[in-house]
Amino acid sequence: MTAPLLDIDDLHVTIPTDRGDLHALRGAGLRLESGKTLCLVGESGCGKSLTAMSLMGLLPRKARQSAGRFALMGTDYAGKAPKAWANLRGRDMAMIFQDPNQSLNPTMTVGVQMTEALRHFEKLSKAQAEDRAIAMLDRVGIADPRSRLGQYPHQFSGGQRQRLMIASALIGRPKLLIADEPTTALDVTIQAQILQVIAELQDELGLGLLLITHDLGVAAAIADDVAVMYAGRVIETGPVAQLFAVPAHPYTQGLMVAIPVPGRTRPGTPLPAISGRVPGLIGGVTGCAFRDRCALAGDGCASDPLPRHAFASGGFVECTRPSLSETRP
Amino acid sequence: MLSFLLRRLVVALGVAVAVSALSFALIFLTGDPAIAIAGSGGSAGDAEAIRLAYGFDRPIVVQYADWIGSALTGDFGQSIYFNIPVSEIIGNRIPVTLTLGMLAFLAALAIALPLGVAAAMRPNGFIDRFALVLAVSGQAVPSFWLGLMAIVVFGVWYGLVPISGTETWQGYILPVLVLAYSAIPELMRITRSGMIEVLNTDYIRSAQAKGLPTGRVILVHALRNAVLPLISLSAVQLGILLSGSIVIESVFAVNGLGRLAWESLLRSDLPVVQAIILILSLFYVVLTTAADLLNAWLDPRLRGGAA
């Protein structure tokens, strides 16, 4: 069996603050196979974006990181110099961000921004690099690409800018694409188009896609696997169909019932929300971080480490009393 | 870009006309020039004779048209005090002040720009703290005192440079450095704050995510955006430096425009004062226009018009 594209285990990130160390990632883990899509879901502040930044080697300077395993394509970089991992950036892995309107340099032409990495890494000539950029722009659905290379970002619409970001990220033919809420800043009608473009290119290029989203609808639509993150840890993961059909962690269940379903959710009735708040992560948390909000919480929930139940169909849940009444293989 | 260029030049021309009219009118606002020329010992008859001789009796619009028409050909009239053409006096002073001002500006920029960038890369780091100390002392230490100290230490004690005058190039060293020192703080702080702001933007994160070398991220992606406010400020700072510093020129006995303006005011040498005001204000018009054009060249969003 070949090694997974991305294999992260026991990832810790600590950010020093005035009030003490913020233990933002507390042993997070991820696995992604080539050509597959892993959706990382969770509420704001759970560490999704920080995980992406850690993967890209773009953590804030004062952040401290450690990992049990930090591997891309079978090579483990845990414990190696950060420089070795940073060298993968832009070649083996690329990233697109939430707000395409802020993510392009307003003072540089689209052509330069798309080709500069190619010219740097692959030592292509200007003409060669521009040919690649034109092909890529055409691929993501920008009309008349040749003439648009000389234009500036403000001459493109929001949806077009995200297409530019996608083209710019994929022009170097990376193996892994990290997309951090790539459609959140866009109109709903544009969102589907952008996801469509990403999915098509993923097939063509055999990309592994790590999609960060808080939109479970998006996850259901395009994920192969889903990882649910809570307070800096992945608490449940598994193939999308199984996880959505039989969510095992009380938190995952809470997320699921909070989605309005046309026909089933009666208008006027409040959606069930998960009560309580995410615990503060300064100074760290032991045991289950969800136990204060959990209706099922009991004595064992403060134990550390928590028991982990693996499913035969892949994935796991980290909970002392997971709901396993319905059979999830 | 071309239409922006034309629009900006038309505006500049308008400003230049308004400024020249104002500088001309200022002379009449300060009192009757004929009486001023006649001096304290002059009689009413003398003043009347002078008024006729200089054409002060004509309508002010005619006088302005006459003056600006001559000025455009480089003729600013005769100095009342020296009784030689104003253009000759000013012509001797301008190169001195321009040399001093330009060198001081370049020296200030050469220090402020890299220091501001380095300070922004690690706010509150060692370089940032050092730069802050330099900025505060640059603003707090008066330049006449610094100039005198520099003369004492480097001119008198060590004899490295001439203590006054600009007959040799060595004479420029101290005034340039002292003048630059006063211009550094503002230039550096605007570089630092602009750079800090830009380094926190999403597009810098995108550039880093592409795997570009740090040098390219900082010097191409970030600096291009961070220098926009610096350029606008530089136009003003350079204008101040080119106007000639009365203090610096006096301390170092430099025969520049600043001292000439000051002395001419004391001597009521109106044609000289008028000419200097006009020339200096035109400096500002040219500099701010150049800064706007440079900014528009760097930032396409500023060009407006057809997007």
HADDOCK unambig.tbl for C-alpha pairs under 7 A between the chains (distance, minus, plus):
assign (segid A and resid 56 and name CA) (segid B and resid 209 and name CA) 6.75 0.50 0.50
assign (segid A and resid 89 and name CA) (segid B and resid 209 and name CA) 6.23 0.50 0.50
assign (segid A and resid 89 and name CA) (segid B and resid 210 and name CA) 6.29 0.50 0.50
assign (segid A and resid 89 and name CA) (segid B and resid 211 and name CA) 4.77 0.50 0.50
assign (segid A and resid 90 and name CA) (segid B and resid 209 and name CA) 6.20 0.50 0.50
assign (segid A and resid 90 and name CA) (segid B and resid 210 and name CA) 4.20 0.50 0.50
assign (segid A and resid 90 and name CA) (segid B and resid 211 and name CA) 4.45 0.50 0.50
assign (segid A and resid 94 and name CA) (segid B and resid 209 and name CA) 6.52 0.50 0.50
assign (segid A and resid 94 and name CA) (segid B and resid 210 and name CA) 6.58 0.50 0.50
assign (segid A and resid 95 and name CA) (segid B and resid 209 and name CA) 6.39 0.50 0.50
assign (segid A and resid 102 and name CA) (segid B and resid 202 and name CA) 5.55 0.50 0.50
assign (segid A and resid 102 and name CA) (segid B and resid 203 and name CA) 6.07 0.50 0.50
assign (segid A and resid 103 and name CA) (segid B and resid 202 and name CA) 4.80 0.50 0.50
assign (segid A and resid 103 and name CA) (segid B and resid 203 and name CA) 4.08 0.50 0.50
assign (segid A and resid 103 and name CA) (segid B and resid 206 and name CA) 6.02 0.50 0.50
assign (segid A and resid 104 and name CA) (segid B and resid 203 and name CA) 4.88 0.50 0.50
assign (segid A and resid 105 and name CA) (segid B and resid 203 and name CA) 5.23 0.50 0.50
assign (segid A and resid 105 and name CA) (segid B and resid 221 and name CA) 6.99 0.50 0.50
assign (segid A and resid 107 and name CA) (segid B and resid 225 and name CA) 6.74 0.50 0.50
assign (segid A and resid 107 and name CA) (segid B and resid 298 and name CA) 6.22 0.50 0.50
assign (segid A and resid 107 and name CA) (segid B and resid 299 and name CA) 4.88 0.50 0.50
assign (segid A and resid 107 and name CA) (segid B and resid 300 and name CA) 6.28 0.50 0.50
assign (segid A and resid 117 and name CA) (segid B and resid 210 and name CA) 6.31 0.50 0.50
assign (segid A and resid 117 and name CA) (segid B and resid 212 and name CA) 6.22 0.50 0.50
assign (segid A and resid 155 and name CA) (segid B and resid 307 and name CA) 6.16 0.50 0.50
